[in-house]
């Protein structure tokens, strides 16, 4: 296997959560090409467990899938946030809970072929209902 060499990088688009890029690359002695990808500030996904040991999920409409999806609460990390702050905010916004205990259980790269991102995974326990606005 050969290591790819980046010849140039161009940012195509940027918003507060992620940016889209296209690179010109070369695999020495093999080929040249372009690679399109996104870079994010990271994301947090929360596995909330209630007092009865039940896992809380949220139902959300996903535009690209053109359907509703049952998911763990989660979302993007803003530039000024640390991952645990984002986890608490997303749990309140999406599921309507505050967690007295938020435990970081690992960090994954969810779709490394397209998205350069660290996704921070948390288990949330000691849940309390919150008055924060739940996302629609």
MARBA-3410 file (N, C-alpha, C, O; in Angstrom, 1 decimal):
136
0.8,-1.2,0.0,0.0,0.0,0.0,0.9,1.2,0.0,1.9,1.3,0.7 ~ 0.5,2.2,-0.8,1.2,3.5,-0.8,0.4,4.6,-0.1,-0.8,4.6,-0.1 ~ 1.2,5.5,0.4,0.6,6.6,1.1,0.2,7.7,0.1,1.0,8.0,-0.8 ~ -1.0,8.2,0.2,-1.4,9.2,-0.8,-0.8,10.6,-0.4,-0.5,10.9,0.7 ~ -0.4,11.3,-1.5,0.2,12.6,-1.3,-0.8,13.7,-1.7,-1.4,13.7,-2.8
-1.1,14.7,-0.8,-2.0,15.8,-1.1,-1.2,16.8,-1.9,-0.1,17.3,-1.5 ~ -1.8,17.2,-3.1,-1.1,18.2,-4.0,-1.7,19.5,-3.7,-1.0,20.5,-3.8 ~ -3.0,19.6,-3.5,-3.7,20.9,-3.2,-5.0,20.6,-2.4,-5.6,19.5,-2.5 ~ -5.5,21.6,-1.7,-6.7,21.6,-1.0,-7.5,22.8,-1.2,-6.9,23.9,-1.2 ~ -8.8,22.7,-1.5,-9.7,23.8,-1.7,-10.9,23.7,-0.8,-11.6,22.6,-0.9
-11.3,24.7,0.0,-12.5,24.7,0.8,-13.6,25.1,-0.2,-13.5,26.2,-0.8 ~ -14.7,24.3,-0.2,-15.8,24.6,-1.1,-16.9,25.4,-0.3,-17.7,26.2,-0.9 ~ -17.1,25.1,1.0,-18.2,25.6,1.8,-17.9,25.5,3.2,-17.1,24.6,3.6 ~ -18.4,26.4,4.0,-18.2,26.3,5.5,-19.4,26.9,6.2,-20.0,27.9,5.8 ~ -19.8,26.2,7.3,-20.9,26.7,8.2,-20.4,26.5,9.6,-19.2,26.0,9.8
-21.2,26.8,10.6,-20.6,26.7,12.0,-20.3,25.3,12.5,-19.6,25.1,13.4 ~ -20.7,24.2,11.8,-20.5,22.9,12.2,-19.5,22.1,11.4,-18.8,21.2,11.9 ~ -19.5,22.4,10.1,-18.6,21.6,9.2,-18.2,22.4,8.0,-18.8,23.4,7.7 ~ -17.2,21.8,7.2,-16.8,22.5,6.0,-16.6,21.4,4.9,-16.2,20.2,5.3 ~ -16.8,21.7,3.7,-16.6,20.8,2.6,-15.3,21.2,1.8,-15.0,22.3,1.6
-14.6,20.1,1.4,-13.3,20.3,0.8,-13.1,19.4,-0.4,-13.8,18.4,-0.5 ~ -12.3,19.8,-1.3,-11.8,18.9,-2.4,-10.3,19.0,-2.5,-9.7,20.1,-2.6 ~ -9.7,17.9,-2.5,-8.2,17.8,-2.6,-7.8,17.2,-4.0,-8.5,16.3,-4.5 ~ -6.7,17.7,-4.5,-6.0,17.0,-5.6,-5.0,16.1,-4.9,-4.2,16.6,-4.1 ~ -4.9,14.8,-5.3,-4.0,13.9,-4.7,-3.3,13.1,-5.7,-3.6,13.0,-6.9
-2.2,12.5,-5.2,-1.4,11.5,-6.0,-1.1,10.3,-5.2,-0.7,10.4,-4.1 ~ -1.3,9.1,-5.8,-0.7,7.9,-5.3,0.5,7.7,-6.1,0.4,7.2,-7.2 ~ 1.7,7.9,-5.5,3.0,7.9,-6.3,3.1,6.6,-7.1,3.0,5.5,-6.7 ~ 3.3,6.9,-8.4,3.5,5.8,-9.4,2.3,5.1,-9.8,2.4,4.1,-10.5 ~ 1.1,5.5,-9.3,-0.1,4.8,-9.6,-1.1,5.7,-10.3,-1.5,5.4,-11.4
-1.6,6.8,-9.7,-2.6,7.6,-10.2,-2.6,9.0,-9.5,-2.1,9.2,-8.5 ~ -3.4,9.9,-10.2,-3.7,11.2,-9.6,-5.2,11.3,-9.6,-5.9,10.6,-10.4 ~ -5.8,12.1,-8.7,-7.2,12.3,-8.7,-7.7,13.4,-7.8,-6.9,14.1,-7.2 ~ -9.0,13.4,-7.6,-9.6,14.4,-6.6,-10.4,13.6,-5.6,-10.9,12.5,-5.8 ~ -10.4,14.2,-4.4,-11.1,13.5,-3.2,-11.9,14.6,-2.6,-11.4,15.6,-2.1
-13.3,14.4,-2.5,-14.2,15.3,-1.8,-14.6,14.8,-0.5,-14.9,13.6,-0.3 ~ -14.6,15.7,0.5,-14.8,15.3,1.9,-15.3,16.4,2.7,-15.2,17.6,2.3 ~ -15.7,16.1,3.9,-16.1,17.2,4.9,-15.3,17.0,6.2,-14.8,16.0,6.5 ~ -15.1,18.2,6.8,-14.4,18.2,8.1,-15.4,18.9,9.1,-16.0,19.9,8.8 ~ -15.6,18.2,10.3,-16.5,18.8,11.3,-15.8,19.2,12.5,-14.6,18.8,12.7
-16.5,20.0,13.4,-15.9,20.3,14.7,-16.0,19.1,15.6,-15.6,19.2,16.8 ~ -16.6,18.1,15.2,-16.9,16.9,16.1,-18.4,16.8,16.4,-19.1,17.8,16.2 ~ -18.7,15.7,17.0,-20.1,15.5,17.4,-20.2,14.8,18.7,-19.2,14.1,19.1 ~ -21.3,14.8,19.3,-21.5,14.1,20.6,-22.8,13.2,20.4,-23.8,13.7,19.9 ~ -22.7,12.0,20.8,-23.9,11.1,20.8,-24.0,10.6,22.2,-23.1,10.3,22.9
-25.3,10.6,22.7,-25.6,10.3,24.1,-26.5,9.0,24.1,-27.5,8.9,23.4 ~ -26.1,8.1,25.0,-26.9,6.9,25.3,-27.5,7.1,26.6,-26.9,6.8,27.6 ~ -28.8,7.7,26.7,-29.4,8.0,28.0,-30.1,6.7,28.5,-30.8,6.0,27.8 ~ -29.8,6.4,29.8,-30.4,5.3,30.5,-31.2,5.8,31.7,-30.7,6.5,32.5 ~ -32.5,5.5,31.7,-33.4,6.0,32.7,-33.2,5.1,34.0,-32.5,4.2,34.0
-34.0,5.5,35.0,-33.9,4.9,36.3,-34.3,3.4,36.3,-33.9,2.6,37.1 ~ -35.1,3.0,35.3,-35.6,1.6,35.1,-34.6,0.8,34.2,-34.9,-0.3,33.9 ~ -33.5,1.5,33.8,-32.6,0.8,32.9,-33.0,0.8,31.4,-32.3,0.1,30.6 ~ -34.0,1.6,31.1,-34.4,1.6,29.7,-33.6,2.7,29.0,-33.3,3.8,29.5 ~ -33.3,2.4,27.7,-32.5,3.4,26.9,-33.5,4.3,26.2,-34.5,3.9,25.6
-33.2,5.6,26.3,-34.0,6.6,25.7,-33.5,6.9,24.2,-32.3,7.2,24.1 ~ -34.4,6.8,23.3,-34.1,7.2,21.9,-35.0,8.4,21.5,-36.0,8.6,22.1 ~ -34.7,9.0,20.4,-35.5,10.1,19.8,-35.9,9.7,18.4,-35.1,9.1,17.7 ~ -37.0,10.1,18.0,-37.5,9.9,16.6,-37.3,11.3,15.9,-37.8,12.3,16.3 ~ -36.6,11.2,14.8,-36.3,12.4,14.0,-36.5,12.2,12.5,-36.2,11.1,12.0
-37.0,13.2,11.8,-37.1,13.1,10.4,-35.7,13.4,9.8,-35.1,14.4,10.2 ~ -35.2,12.6,8.9,-33.9,12.8,8.3,-34.1,13.0,6.8,-34.6,12.1,6.0 ~ -33.8,14.2,6.4,-34.1,14.7,5.0,-33.4,13.8,4.0,-34.1,13.4,3.0 ~ -32.2,13.4,4.1,-31.5,12.6,3.1,-32.0,11.2,3.0,-32.0,10.7,1.9 ~ -32.5,10.7,4.1,-33.1,9.3,4.1,-34.6,9.4,3.7,-35.1,8.4,3.3
-35.1,10.6,3.7,-36.6,10.8,3.4,-37.5,9.9,4.3,-38.5,9.4,3.8 ~ -37.1,9.9,5.5,-38.0,9.1,6.5,-37.6,9.5,7.9,-36.6,10.2,8.2 ~ -38.4,9.0,8.8,-38.1,9.1,10.2,-37.1,8.1,10.7,-37.1,7.0,10.1 ~ -36.3,8.4,11.7,-35.3,7.5,12.2,-35.3,7.5,13.7,-35.5,8.5,14.3 ~ -35.2,6.3,14.3,-35.1,6.2,15.7,-33.6,6.2,16.1,-32.8,5.3,15.6
-33.2,7.2,16.9,-31.7,7.4,17.1,-31.4,7.7,18.6,-32.3,8.1,19.4 ~ -30.2,7.6,19.0,-29.7,8.2,20.2,-29.7,9.7,20.0,-29.4,10.2,18.9 ~ -29.9,10.5,21.0,-29.8,12.0,20.9,-28.3,12.3,20.6,-27.4,11.6,21.0 ~ -28.1,13.4,19.8,-26.7,13.8,19.5,-26.7,14.9,18.5,-27.8,15.3,18.0 ~ -25.6,15.5,18.3,-25.4,16.5,17.3,-24.0,17.1,17.3,-23.1,16.7,18.0
-23.9,18.1,16.5,-22.6,18.8,16.3,-22.1,19.6,17.5,-22.9,20.1,18.3 ~ -20.8,19.7,17.5,-20.1,20.5,18.6,-19.8,21.8,18.0,-19.1,21.9,16.9 ~ -20.3,22.9,18.6,-19.9,24.2,18.1,-18.5,24.6,18.5,-17.9,24.0,19.4 ~ -17.9,25.5,17.7,-16.4,25.8,17.9,-16.1,26.2,19.3,-15.0,25.9,19.8 ~ -17.0,26.9,20.0,-16.7,27.3,21.4,-17.1,26.3,22.5,-16.9,26.6,23.7
-17.6,25.1,22.1,-18.0,24.1,23.0,-16.9,23.0,23.2,-16.1,22.8,22.3 ~ -16.9,22.4,24.4,-16.2,21.2,24.6,-17.2,20.0,24.4,-18.4,20.3,24.6 ~ -16.8,18.8,24.1,-17.7,17.7,23.8,-18.8,17.5,24.9,-19.9,17.3,24.6 ~ -18.4,17.5,26.2,-19.4,17.2,27.2,-20.5,18.3,27.3,-21.6,18.0,27.5 ~ -20.1,19.6,27.0,-21.1,20.6,27.0,-22.1,20.4,25.9,-23.3,20.5,26.0
-21.6,20.0,24.7,-22.5,19.7,23.6,-23.4,18.5,23.9,-24.5,18.5,23.5 ~ -22.8,17.5,24.6,-23.6,16.3,25.0,-24.8,16.7,25.9,-25.9,16.3,25.6 ~ -24.5,17.5,26.9,-25.6,18.0,27.7,-26.6,18.8,27.0,-27.8,18.6,27.2 ~ -26.2,19.7,26.1,-27.1,20.5,25.3,-28.0,19.7,24.4,-29.2,19.9,24.3 ~ -27.4,18.7,23.7,-28.1,17.9,22.8,-29.1,17.0,23.5,-30.2,16.8,23.0
-28.8,16.5,24.7,-29.7,15.7,25.4,-30.9,16.5,25.8,-32.0,16.0,25.8 ~ -30.7,17.7,26.3,-31.8,18.6,26.6,-32.7,19.0,25.4,-33.9,18.9,25.4 ~ -32.0,19.4,24.3,-32.7,19.8,23.1,-33.5,18.7,22.4,-34.6,18.9,22.0 ~ -32.9,17.5,22.3,-33.5,16.5,21.6,-34.4,15.5,22.4,-35.4,15.0,21.9 ~ -34.0,15.3,23.6,-34.8,14.3,24.4,-35.5,14.9,25.6,-36.3,14.3,26.2
-35.2,16.2,26.0,-35.8,16.8,27.1,-35.4,16.4,28.4,-36.1,16.4,29.4 ~ -34.1,16.0,28.5,-33.5,15.5,29.8,-32.2,16.2,30.1,-31.5,16.7,29.3 ~ -32.0,16.3,31.5,-30.7,16.7,32.0,-30.1,15.4,32.7,-30.9,14.7,33.3 ~ -28.8,15.2,32.5,-28.2,14.0,33.2,-27.3,14.5,34.3,-26.4,15.4,34.1 ~ -27.5,14.0,35.5,-26.6,14.3,36.6,-25.2,13.6,36.4,-24.2,14.1,36.9
-25.2,12.5,35.6,-24.0,11.8,35.3,-23.8,11.6,33.8,-24.7,11.1,33.2 ~ -22.7,12.1,33.3,-22.4,12.0,31.9,-21.0,11.4,31.8,-20.1,12.1,32.1 ~ -21.0,10.2,31.3,-19.7,9.4,31.3,-19.2,9.3,29.8,-20.0,8.7,29.0 ~ -18.0,9.7,29.5,-17.5,9.6,28.2,-17.0,8.1,28.1,-16.1,7.7,28.9 ~ -17.5,7.4,27.2,-17.2,5.9,27.0,-16.3,5.6,25.8,-15.8,4.5,25.7
-16.1,6.6,25.0,-15.2,6.4,23.8,-15.4,7.5,22.8,-16.3,8.3,22.8 ~ -14.5,7.4,21.8,-14.5,8.4,20.7,-14.3,7.6,19.4,-13.4,6.7,19.3 ~ -15.2,7.8,18.4,-15.1,7.0,17.2,-15.0,8.0,16.0,-15.3,9.2,16.1 ~ -14.6,7.5,14.8,-14.7,8.2,13.6,-15.8,7.5,12.8,-15.5,6.5,12.2 ~ -17.0,8.1,12.7,-18.2,7.4,12.2,-18.1,7.0,10.7,-18.5,5.9,10.4
-17.7,7.9,9.8,-17.6,7.6,8.4,-16.3,8.2,7.8,-16.3,9.2,7.1 ~ -15.2,7.6,8.2,-13.9,8.1,7.9,-13.6,8.2,6.4,-12.7,9.0,6.0 ~ -14.3,7.6,5.5,-14.1,7.7,4.1,-14.6,9.0,3.5,-14.2,9.4,2.4 ~ -15.5,9.7,4.2,-16.1,10.9,3.8,-16.0,12.1,4.7,-16.0,13.3,4.3 ~ -16.0,11.8,6.0,-16.1,12.8,7.1,-14.9,12.7,8.0,-14.7,11.7,8.7
-14.1,13.8,8.1,-13.1,13.8,9.1,-13.7,14.4,10.4,-13.8,15.6,10.5 ~ -14.0,13.5,11.3,-14.7,13.9,12.5,-14.4,12.9,13.7,-14.2,11.8,13.5 ~ -14.4,13.5,14.9,-14.4,12.7,16.1,-15.8,12.8,16.7,-16.3,13.9,17.0 ~ -16.4,11.6,16.9,-17.7,11.6,17.6,-17.5,11.0,19.0,-17.0,9.9,19.2 ~ -17.8,11.9,20.0,-17.6,11.5,21.4,-18.9,10.9,21.9,-20.0,11.4,21.8
-18.8,9.7,22.4,-19.9,8.9,22.9,-20.0,8.9,24.4,-19.0,8.7,25.1 ~ -21.2,9.2,24.9,-21.4,9.4,26.3,-22.6,8.5,26.7,-23.5,8.2,26.0 ~ -22.5,8.0,28.0,-23.6,7.3,28.6,-24.1,8.3,29.7,-23.4,8.8,30.5 ~ -25.4,8.6,29.6,-26.1,9.6,30.5,-27.0,8.8,31.5,-27.8,8.1,31.0 ~ -26.8,9.1,32.8,-27.7,8.4,33.8,-28.1,9.5,34.8,-27.7,10.7,34.7
-29.0,9.1,35.7,-29.6,10.0,36.7,-30.3,11.1,35.9,-30.0,12.3,36.1 ~ -31.2,10.7,35.1,-31.9,11.7,34.2,-33.0,12.4,34.9,-33.7,11.9,35.7 ~ -33.1,13.7,34.6,-34.1,14.6,35.1,-34.8,15.3,34.0,-34.1,15.8,33.1 ~ -36.1,15.3,33.9,-36.8,16.1,32.9,-36.3,17.6,32.9,-36.2,18.1,34.0 ~ -36.2,18.2,31.8,-35.8,19.6,31.7,-36.9,20.4,31.0,-37.7,19.9,30.3
-36.8,21.7,31.3,-37.8,22.6,30.7,-37.2,23.1,29.4,-37.9,23.9,28.7 ~ -36.0,22.7,29.0,-35.4,23.2,27.7,-36.3,22.8,26.6,-37.0,21.8,26.6 ~ -36.3,23.6,25.5,-37.1,23.3,24.3,-36.5,22.1,23.6,-35.4,22.0,23.3 ~ -37.4,21.1,23.3,-37.1,20.0,22.5,-37.1,20.3,21.1,-38.0,21.1,20.6 ~ -36.2,19.8,20.3,-36.2,20.0,18.8,-37.4,19.4,18.2,-37.9,18.4,18.7
-37.9,20.0,17.2,-39.1,19.4,16.4,-38.6,18.5,15.4,-39.4,17.9,14.7
END
